[in-house]
Amino acid sequence: MPLLAKSLNEIQEALRRGELTCESLVRSYLTQIEKTSHLNAYLEVYGEEAVALAQAQDRIFTERSIIPGKLWGAVFSIKDVISYKDHVLTAGSKMLQGYRALYSATAVQRLLNEGAIIIGRVNCDEFAMGSDNERSYYGPVKNALDEQKIPGGSSGGSAVSVQANTCLMSLGSDTGGSVRQPASFCNLIGFKPSYGRISRHGLIAYASSFDQIGVIGRNLDDIRVAYQVMQGPDKYDGTLVSQDSVLEKQDSVGAPMRLAYIEQSLTHTGLHDDIKRAFKSNITKWKSQGHVVDAVSFELMDFVIPSYYVLTAAEASSNLSRYDGIRYGYRTDAAGKLDEMYTRSRTEGFGAEVKRRILLGTFVLSVGYYDAYFAKAQKVRRLIRNQFEAWTKQYDAIVMPMTPTTAWQIGSGKSPVEIYLADIYSVLANLVGSPAISIPLGHDAVKMPFGLQILSACFTEEKLFSIAHLCETDVKSV
């Protein structure tokens, strides 16, 4: 069987027929990891451990002692912000160099319980703060389609690990598009659930009211199975919704679909012409098939990026205050006094982008500026959510480009503001807490991919997957 199976279903069928074993599958992935090591996707490979887990899975199947789990044969990588007990966890930062996780994230444990195999820990922007994966203490990750270009971020290592055929799926985190944007840049599918669906227990916090664990893969059904395994209440995360409190509309999407696209997303000055043409082509296709596709105006579009970065920086400032050189993590050797030790440890341990966001967050939370920035951004977030909820009462989903451009050159010299503005389409889902998915849409003139983003009402993941299936078919047929 070839290394790259198209789906988990194909892998499991091959395992049942005896054409494949979990051990041979894992070993083939390990070989591919060695071949693609120059891409810098992996920070650590769990080679012997993954082989041992695979052998155990093969014994279970041979002896028929236990029914294989839902993720039997699924090999995952995990982003370096997600805890895996007794394994190194650094968040791509010098600050946590050498730290070992004391417990596994709930999402990771639920994958393992269903037969998944974790093959390694993958690179990311430091503390998940970045959109290009050039902000890691361990160096940039390279896009396998063009090694001179970024893979996107902050889950760039997750995307490239799947793109380079070193695993079937990868767990990432999505605070403002960090799963969906790299999926778009790497011609993959990236899924972010509603806020409150998948436990954040074991996820290193960046901005707690935005962070979500998401999945990158090649197949929608595979991602849906992984989501179903991970989602649900967890006693360690009080922000999760109970199943009883959410009556998700499980009915299939009706014909015709009712879709809306944000008018301002197509008039944005930074939108690449090839992305605009591909998106408009799909609008025409959907309409010709009888689906309703309406343009909606979003007067708050210009406030999305400012409100997002004010709020996430404020939360980051609070969350990262724990890294002080005392309890764990990096501690400077060049300090004599306590206050000097704090200052030097944080100055030397954090990278430039993390320090920039901590300073911004501390400023907007400070006396005299709290009401002018943080409180106002919270009000804007509420208005944005009200607008989104009004749309989703009328339409099955909101569609828009995933990114305004394709992947740019590594070391391009883009300013922080330019990179922040590139998140114009991705942060909406995190501001409102809705589920969102990016599926491949097309390629530009130099064959670099870009994605189509789909958002649905909060807690309607099953509906979102159904719509994504329909849109995926249409995209392929255009």
N, C-alpha and C positions, 0 to 999 in steps of 0.2 A: 504493500500500500504506500502511496506517495506520502511524503512528510506533511504536506499541506492538505488536510481533508477539508472539504467545503463546509462541513457542519458537524456538530456533536453527534447528531443522529447517524451520520455516515461512520464515524469512529465507533460508536456503540454497535452498529450492525456488523462491522468488521471484527470487533472483539467477540461478538456472539458466534460468528462463523468460524472463528479460529484463524482468521487471516492476519490478525494483529494481536499483540499483547500490550498491556500497559507499559511493561518494561521496554519493549522495542520502540514504542512510541516516545517514551521519555528519552531514551538514548539517542533517537534521531533528532529530537529537539536540542539536546545537549551538544550534539555535533554541529547543529546550525548556529547555536550560541557561540561556539568557538570560531566558526567561519565569519561571523558578523561582529566580532568583539570590537572592531575598530569603530563601530557606530556609537559606542559608549552608552548603550542602553542599560546594561546590567552593572550594578554596583557589587552584587554578590550573587553567585550561583549556588543553589543548594543541590549539587549534583548527586552525591552519595545518598542524601536524605530522600531526594525525589525518586531515585531508583529503588530504594528500600520501600517507599510507599507504593510504588508501582508493582513491585513484586508481591507485596501484601495483597493488593487488589487482585492480582492474577490468581493467587492462592484462594482467595474468597470465591472467585468465579469458578475455579476448577473444582473446589470442594463443595460448591453450592451450599455453603454454610450460612451465608447471609445474602439476601437479595441486593444486588448492586444498587448504589445510590443514584439519584437523578443526575449527578454530575460525574458518574463513572466514565473515566477516559478523558475528562476535561483537565487540561494542564493550564494553569494560571501563572502569571507573574503578578507581583503586587508592588504598588508605588511605595517609595521610601518615606511615607508619612503614615503608613498603616501598620499597626502592631502585629507581630507574629512572635509568640512566646519563645524566649531564649534566643532570638535572632537579633542581629544588630539593626538598629533603627536610628537614622540620623537626620531625616528631613532634608537631605541634600546640603547639610550645614556643618561647618567646623564646630559649631556650638555643641552638637550632640555626637561628635566623632567617638566611636567605640561604645556608645550606649546600647544596652541590650534590653529588649522589651520584657516586661515582667508578666505579661499576659497577652493573649491573642485578641484582636478586635472581634467583636461579635460577628461581623460580616465574614471574616476569615474563618472563624470556627464553624459557622454554618455551612460554608463551602466544603470544608474538610469533612464535616459530618455526612455530607452527601457524596463523598468519594472523590472530590477534586484533589488535585496534586499541585502544590505550590513549587515552582521550579526556581524562583529567584526573586531578588529585590531589585527594582529598577529605578533609574535616575529620575530626578525631577528638579524644577526650580526650587531654590532654597525656601523652606517652609511653605511651599506651594505658591510663592509669590512671583509670578511671571507668566508671560505669554509666548515664550520662545525657547525655553529650556537652555538658555545661555547663563542663567543665574544660579547654577548649581556649583557648590564648592568643588565638585568632582569633575567639572568641565562640561562643555555642551554636548548634547546628543545630536547626532546627524540623521537627517532624513534619508531613508534607504533609497528613495526614488532619485534623489540628487543630494549627494553628500556635502555639497557646498551650502545647503539650505537647512533652515531650522525645521524641526518636526512639529513645532507648536508647543504650548505649555499650559499649565505647568506639568501636565502628565505626559511629557514628551517621551520619556523612557517607556511608559506603558504602551503608547501608540506604536513606537518603533519595534518593541518586542513582539507585537502581533504582526506588524507590517513585514518584519524580517523572518516571519514563520518560525519563531522560537517558542511559541506557545499558542494555545487556541484563543484565550481571552486574557484580559488584564484588568485588575482593579485599580482605579484611579480615584482622585478626589476632584470635585467640581465646586468651586466657590464662585466663579464668574464665567465659566465656560471651559474650565481646565481639563475636562474629559472630551467635550464636544469639539472644541477648536482643534486640538491635535488630531482627532479622528478625521476631521475635515481635511487637514493638511496632508494626511497620510492615506487618504482614500479608504477610510474605514468607517464603521458605525460607532458612534459614541452616545451613550445613554445616561441621563441624569434623572433620578426619580424625584417625586415630590418631597419637599422638606417634611420630615417626620415619617417617612416610609422605611428607610434603612437606618439602623442604629449607627450613631457616630462614636459609640464606645470603642476606644482603641484607635481612633483617628486623631492625629496631632492637630490641634485646633489652630486655624488661621483666623477665620471670622465665624464665630459660632452660630450666628443666625442665618448664615449663607451656606456653610460647608455641607456637602453631601458626598457620600461614596457612590461612584458610578462605575460603569463597565465599558470597555472598548473591545470590539470583536469584529468579525466579518459577517456574521449571520444573525438576523433579527431573532430567530427562534432560540438560538443559543443564549443570547443576551437576556431574553425574556425568562428562560429557565433559571439563569443565574440570579436575576432580580427576584423571582418568586421564592427562591431558596433563602435569599438574604433578608427579605423584607419582613416586617411584622414587629410587634411589641417586644421590648427588651427592658428588663428591670434596671439595667445600667444607664438607660437614656430616657429621661423624663420628657423629652420633646417629641417622642414618637406618639403617633395617634393609634388608638386601639381600633381593631377591625370593626367593632360594634358601633363606633362613633362615626364611621365613614361608610356611607352607602354608595359604593362606586357603581356607576352605570356599566354593567357588564355586557349590555346588549351590543351586538355588532353594529358597525357604522352603517347608517342607512344610505340608500341610494336615492338621490344624489348626495354626495358629501357636501357639507357646507364649510367652505374654507374662507379665511380672510387673510390678506397680507397688508402689512403696514406701508402705507403710501410713501412715507418719508424714508423708508429703508431703501427704496429704489431711486430716490433723488439725492441720496447722500453723496457728497462730492468725492469721497474716497472709494466709491464702489467701482471695482474693476469691470470693464466693458464686457468681458467674456462671461463673468458671473451674472451680470445683469441680463445679457441675452439668453443664457441658459435658463434663468429663473422665469423670464417672460415667456419663453418657449413652453415651459411646463404649465404656466397659467393658461396659455392658449389651448394646450392639450387637454387640460382638465375641463375647461369650458366646452370644448368640442365633444367631450364624453358625457356632457349633461350635468356635470357638477357645478355647484354654485361657488363662484370665486369672486369675492368683493374686496375692493380697496377700503381700508379704514384709516382715518386720520389719527395721528398720535401727536398731539400738541406738546406733550411732555418729553418728546424724544431727546431734545438737547439737554435734558436734566438727568437722563439715565446714568451717564458716565460719572458726572460730578457727585450725584447722591451715592452711587455705588462705592466710589473710592473714598469718600468721606466716612461712610459707615464701616466699610471693611477695615480701613486703616485704624479707626477708633477701636474696633474690636481686637485687631491685631496688637495694638499697643497694650491693651489689657491682658490678652492671652499670653503674650511673649514676655511679660514682666516676670514670670516664674523662672526664666533662664538667667540666673544671676551669679553663677559660679559657686554657689553655696551648696545647694541640694543635689544637683547632678549637672553634668555637662562640662563644657570647657571652663577652666579657671586659669587665669594668667599667673605666670611665675614672677612677673616683674612689678609687684606691688607690695608696699610695706604696710599701708593702712587699709582699713575695711572699705571706706568709700572709694579709695583708689582702686581696690581690687574689683569692686562692682563695675566701675567705669571701664577699666581696662579689659576685664573679661567680656563685657558686652560689646565693646568697641572692636576687640580682636576676634571675637567668636562669631559675630554676625557679618554678613556681606552687605554691600552698599545698598542694594534694593530693599532688603529687610530693614535696615536702619532708616532709610528714607520713609518707609511706611510707618514705622514706629514713631518717628518724629512728627509726621503729619497727623497721626492718630492722637498723639499726646497733645498736640496743639489744638485740635478741634474739640478735645474734651476739657481743655483748660478753662479756668475761671475767666469770664469775659468774652469767651469765644464759643462756649458750649451752645448757647441759644442761637447764635448767628450761623453756626455750621452744623453741628451734630443734630440738634433738635429740628432744625429746618429740613435737613436731609431725611430724617425720620418721617416728617410730614409729607415730603415729596414721595417717599416710598409708599405711604398709605394711598396717596392719590393715584400713583401708578398701578397699585394693586386694584383699586376700585375700577380703573379703566379696563384692566385686563379681565376682571370678573364680568364686567358688562359685555365685553367681546365674547367670552366663552359661554355666556347665556344664549347668544345668538348663533354661534358657530361651533362646529365640531373641533376645529383647531385653527391656530394662527401659524402661517408659514412665512418664512423670510430667509434670505441668504444666511449661511452660518457665519461667514467672515466677509469683510469688504475686499480682501485681497487673497492671493495664494501665498504660500510660504516664501519668506524673504531670505536673503543671504545671511549666513552666519557672520557675525562681526560687521553688520551693515552700518552700525553707528546710529541707529535710530534712537531718538531721545526718549526718556521715560514717558513723556506726554504723548508722543506718537504711538508708542506701544499701548498705552492705556486707551487711546482712541480707537485702536484696532479691535477693542472688545465691545464696540457699539451695539452689535447684534446679540452677543452672547450673554450679557449680564442681566437682561430682562427676566429670564426664567428664575434666576437666583433672587432677584429683588422681590418677586411675587411668590416664590416657593413652588412653582409649577413643575411638572415633569416635562422634559424636553429631550429631543433626540436629533442627531445629525446623521444623515445618510448621504452617500456619494451622489453628487449632482452632475459633475462634468470635469473637464480639464481645460486649462488655458492654452495659449498658443505654444508654450514650451512644455506642455504635457504635465504640468503640475495640477493636482486635483483640488477641488473645492466641494463644499457640501450644501445640502438643503436642510434647514432647521425646521422642526415641527414642534409646537407647544400646544398642550391641551390643558383643560381645567385641572386644578389641584386634585390629586387623588383619583385621576382617571387614567392610570397607567395602561390598563388593558385596552382601553379605547385608543390611546396613543399608539400602541403597537399595531393595532388593526389599521389605523390610518397610515402608519409608516409602511406597512406591507403594500397597501394600495399605491401610495406615492412612489415607493421603490420600484414597483412594476412599471409605473408610468415613466419614471426617470429613465429606466433602461430602454424603454420603447421609443423615446423621443429621438 
